[in-house]
């Protein structure tokens, strides 16, 4: 865990805020956040686009719930708040979102919703390859001066991460200290060996999203009939087939350790090069208990290797 990173604190787990104001209403979100805080959780990830995909939502719902909680509990100074910009536009993306004025506007809106005057970790939520790396660095540097304590990028390839790191170093602009790409036991393409090498060599903290593969790695989705258990269940239709060997391996390790499947999946992530802490969300306090369990679970080298070696169907 990168304990020296200014945006990383508490147990090695980032609570995903995408569900706040969506599948977790305000009261449930507050209960989850309270339990996370009591357990030592100090990092929360959100974005200005959460949850614009829901009919009637405009984006910013998650930040607003989180801001209400931070203010009502008086814990802003204790928490490390991570948020993102760059996808809140029709169709989900527009290169002009990285215009300095638009970044400044989006950042201020996030600050207002979060009831704070600074962001601990601010991400470029996606890459726009139409833009040069130096343009992206310059836009975020100018727009966020004095309001952001650390910068990160999300959904960037190895080549583009190297490019923004070089551009930042050359210009003295925003220092990229974090990467947020998808990575888990059943989806590893977006954090391959090339990115792992860059992160470990440059000290960039990888904070992987979809740590539980939309809930598949919790072990509760095994047959078609299980897909109705969640609004995101239909995203798992292919994994019901291809992911069976992984669940079988996890079943064995659960029997050996007594740990939940969710805890095993997140603990495996902590063993991977460059990863500081996984991101995972919960829609009930009961689910959060399993996420927190992962922070103390130590898998053996043999168990990590067995999980890593599983070939999907």
C-alpha positions in Angstrom: 0.0 0.0 0.0 1.3 3.5 -1.0 1.0 5.0 2.5 2.9 8.1 1.4 0.3 9.0 -1.3 -1.7 12.0 -0.1 -5.0 10.6 -1.3 -4.6 7.2 0.4 -5.4 6.5 4.0 -7.0 4.0 6.4 -7.6 0.4 5.5 -6.5 -0.7 2.0 -10.0 -0.4 0.5 -11.6 2.4 -1.6 -15.4 2.5 -1.2 -17.1 2.9 -4.6 -19.7 5.6 -4.6 -21.4 4.9 -7.9 -24.3 3.3 -6.0 -25.1 6.3 -3.8 -28.3 8.0 -4.9 -28.9 5.1 -7.3 -29.2 1.5 -6.0 -28.6 2.8 -2.5 -30.9 5.6 -1.4 -29.8 8.3 0.9 -30.6 6.5 4.2 -28.9 3.3 3.0 -25.9 5.2 1.7 -25.5 7.0 5.1 -25.6 3.6 6.9 -23.0 2.2 4.6 -20.8 5.3 4.9 -21.1 5.3 8.7 -20.1 1.6 8.9 -17.2 2.2 6.5 -15.9 5.0 8.7 -16.2 3.1 11.9 -14.3 0.2 10.4 -11.4 2.5 9.5 -12.3 3.2 5.9 -11.1 6.6 4.8 -11.1 6.6 0.9 -14.2 7.1 -1.2 -14.4 7.1 -5.0 -17.1 9.0 -6.9 -17.5 10.9 -10.2 -19.5 13.9 -11.6 -21.2 11.5 -14.0 -22.7 9.2 -11.3 -25.6 8.4 -11.9 -26.5 10.2 -15.2 -27.5 6.8 -16.8 -30.6 6.6 -14.6 -33.8 8.1 -16.1 -34.4 11.4 -14.4 -30.9 11.8 -13.2 -28.4 14.4 -14.5 -25.2 13.3 -12.9 -23.8 14.4 -9.5 -26.3 12.4 -7.5 -23.5 10.4 -5.8 -21.4 13.4 -5.0 -24.5 15.2 -3.5 -25.2 12.2 -1.2 -21.6 12.0 -0.2 -21.4 15.7 0.5 -24.5 15.6 2.7 -22.9 12.8 4.7 -19.5 14.5 5.0 -21.2 17.7 6.3 -23.6 16.0 8.6 -20.9 13.8 10.2 -18.2 16.5 10.3 -15.6 14.1 9.0 -14.3 15.8 5.9 -10.8 16.2 7.3 -10.6 12.5 8.0 -11.6 11.4 4.5 -9.8 11.1 1.2 -12.3 12.0 -1.5 -11.6 10.8 -5.0 -13.7 12.1 -7.9 -13.5 12.3 -11.7 -14.5 14.4 -14.7 -14.6 13.9 -18.4 -17.7 11.8 -19.2 -20.7 14.0 -18.3 -21.8 14.7 -21.8 -24.4 13.3 -24.2 -23.1 10.0 -25.5 -20.7 9.7 -22.6 -17.8 11.5 -24.0 -16.6 14.7 -25.7 -13.0 15.9 -26.0 -14.0 19.4 -25.3 -14.8 18.3 -21.7 -11.0 18.7 -21.2 -11.1 22.4 -22.2 -9.7 24.2 -19.2 -12.8 26.3 -18.7 -15.0 23.2 -18.7 -12.8 21.4 -16.3 -12.8 24.4 -14.0 -16.7 24.5 -14.2 -17.0 20.8 -13.6 -14.6 20.9 -10.7 -16.4 23.7 -9.0 -19.7 21.9 -9.3 -18.2 18.8 -7.7 -16.8 20.9 -4.9 -20.2 22.4 -4.3 -22.0 19.0 -4.3 -19.3 17.5 -2.0 -19.5 20.5 0.4 -15.7 21.0 0.4 -13.1 23.3 -1.0 -10.6 20.7 -2.1 -10.5 17.3 -3.8 -7.9 14.7 -2.5 -7.6 12.9 -5.9 -9.0 14.2 -9.1 -9.1 12.0 -12.2 -9.4 12.5 -15.9 -12.2 9.9 -16.2 -11.3 8.7 -19.6 -8.7 9.3 -22.3 -9.3 11.3 -25.4 -6.7 10.3 -27.9 -7.6 13.2 -30.2 -5.9 15.4 -27.6 -2.2 15.4 -27.0 -0.9 14.4 -23.6 0.6 17.8 -23.1 -2.8 19.4 -23.7 -4.5 17.2 -21.1 -1.8 18.0 -18.6 -2.0 21.7 -19.2 -5.8 21.8 -19.1 -6.0 20.1 -15.7 -3.1 22.0 -14.3 -4.6 25.4 -15.0 -8.1 24.5 -14.1 -7.5 22.9 -10.8 -4.8 25.0 -9.2 -5.2 25.2 -5.4 -8.3 23.0 -5.4 -6.8 19.5 -6.0 -4.2 17.7 -3.9 -3.4 14.9 -6.3 -4.2 13.9 -9.9 -4.9 10.6 -11.6 -6.1 9.2 -14.9 -8.6 6.5 -15.6 -9.0 4.1 -18.6 -5.6 5.1 -20.0 -3.4 2.7 -22.0 0.3 2.1 -21.2 1.4 4.3 -24.1 -0.9 7.2 -23.0 0.0 6.9 -19.4 3.7 7.1 -20.3 2.9 10.1 -22.5 1.1 12.1 -19.8 3.8 11.2 -17.2 6.4 12.6 -19.7 4.4 15.7 -20.5 3.9 16.4 -16.8 7.6 16.0 -16.0 8.6 18.2 -19.0 6.1 21.0 -18.2 6.1 20.9 -14.4 2.3 20.5 -14.6 0.0 18.2 -12.8 1.8 15.2 -11.4 0.0 11.9 -12.3 0.1 9.8 -9.1 -2.8 7.4 -9.6 -4.3 5.2 -12.3 -7.8 3.8 -12.2 -8.4 1.0 -14.8 -10.6 -2.1 -14.7 -8.9 -5.1 -13.2 -10.0 -8.2 -11.4 -9.7 -11.9 -11.4 -11.8 -12.3 -14.5 -10.8 -9.2 -16.4 -7.1 -8.4 -16.6 -6.5 -6.9 -20.1 -6.7 -3.2 -19.0 -3.8 -3.6 -16.5 -1.4 -5.8 -18.3 2.3 -6.3 -17.7 3.2 -3.1 -19.5 1.0 -0.9 -17.3 2.2 -2.8 -14.2 5.8 -2.1 -15.1 5.1 1.7 -15.6 3.2 2.0 -12.3 5.8 0.2 -10.2 8.7 2.1 -11.8 7.1 5.5 -11.6 5.3 5.2 -8.2 1.9 5.5 -9.7 -0.7 3.9 -7.4 -3.2 1.7 -9.2 -6.7 1.7 -7.8 -8.6 -0.8 -9.8 -12.4 -0.4 -10.4 -14.8 -3.3 -10.8 -12.8 -5.2 -8.2 -15.7 -7.7 -7.9 -16.6 -7.7 -11.6 -20.0 -6.2 -11.1 -20.6 -8.6 -8.3 -19.8 -11.8 -10.1 -16.8 -12.5 -7.8 -19.0 -12.4 -4.8 -20.1 -15.9 -5.9 -23.8 -15.2 -5.9 -24.2 -15.3 -9.7 -23.8 -18.9 -10.8 -26.8 -19.7 -13.0 -29.1 -17.7 -15.3 -31.8 -17.5 -12.6 -29.3 -15.5 -10.4 -29.0 -12.6 -12.8 -32.2 -11.1 -11.5 -30.7 -10.5 -8.1 -29.3 -7.1 -9.2 -30.0 -4.3 -11.7 -26.5 -5.0 -13.0 -27.1 -8.8 -13.3 -27.6 -8.9 -17.0 -24.0 -7.6 -17.5 -22.8 -11.0 -16.1 -24.5 -13.3 -18.6 -21.3 -14.3 -20.3 -19.4 -14.7 -17.0 -22.0 -17.2 -15.8 -20.4 -19.5 -18.4 -16.8 -18.3 -18.8 -16.2 -17.6 -15.1 -17.1 -21.0 -13.7 -13.5 -22.2 -13.3 -12.7 -19.1 -11.3 -15.6 -19.6 -9.0 -14.5 -23.2 -8.5 -11.0 -22.1 -7.5 -12.5 -19.5 -5.2 -14.7 -22.1 -3.6 -11.7 -24.1 -2.6 -9.9 -21.1 -1.1 -13.1 -20.1 0.7 -13.1 -23.6 2.3 -9.4 -23.2 3.2 -9.7 -19.7 4.7 -13.3 -19.4 5.8 -13.3 -16.1 4.0 -16.1 -14.8 1.7 -15.6 -14.8 -2.1 -15.7 -11.0 -2.2 -12.9 -10.8 0.4 -10.8 -13.3 -1.5 -11.2 -11.4 -4.8 -10.2 -8.1 -3.2 -7.3 -9.6 -1.3 -5.9 -11.1 -4.5 -5.9 -7.6 -6.0 -3.7 -6.3 -3.2 -1.1 -8.9 -4.1 -0.7 -7.6 -7.6 2.2 -5.2 -8.6 1.5 -1.5 -8.3 -1.9 -1.9 -6.7 -2.5 0.3 -3.6 -6.1 -0.6 -2.9 -9.0 -2.0 -4.8 -12.3 -0.1 -5.3 -15.6 -1.9 -4.5 -19.1 -0.8 -3.7 -21.9 -2.0 -1.5 -25.6 -1.5 -1.6 -26.2 -2.9 1.9 -24.2 -2.8 5.1 -24.1 -6.6 5.0 -22.2 -6.5 1.7 -19.8 -3.9 3.2 -18.8 -6.3 5.9 -17.3 -8.7 3.3 -15.5 -5.8 1.6 -13.9 -4.7 4.9 -13.0 -8.4 5.7 -10.7 -8.3 2.6 -8.5 -5.6 4.2 -7.3 -8.1 6.9 -7.3 -11.2 4.7 -3.8 -12.5 3.9 -3.8 -15.1 1.1 -0.8 -17.4 0.9 1.5 -17.3 -2.1 0.2 -20.6 -3.2 -3.4 -19.4 -3.1 -2.6 -16.2 -5.0 -0.8 -18.3 -7.7 -3.7 -20.7 -8.0 -6.1 -17.9 -8.6 -3.8 -16.2 -11.1 -3.4 -19.5 -13.0 -7.1 -20.1 -13.6 -8.0 -20.3 -17.3 -11.5 -18.9 -18.0 -13.9 -21.1 -20.0 
